[in-house]
């Protein structure tokens, strides 16, 4: 059985939406733990006003971060659980 894997480059630029269909922005970058390789956050590009209102963690350059644990699925879009964001 072959695993479905997403490469870094295939994630960059994908639209991020909640499972309810609310647009959050696009994947700008991914942060991870260098020792273990564990994915930590998705950095959001072009965050919507709704995303900015969620009071999520931000980078020093004011980019919004979405915890990787909130991701439900990755396909044409990155789908996240809004309940796991707050």
Secondary structure, DSSP 4 states (H G I P E B T S, - for coil): -PPP---HHHHTT-EEEETT--EEEEEEEEEE-TTT--EEEEEEES--HHHHTT---B-TT--BEEEGGGEEEESSSEEE-GGGT-
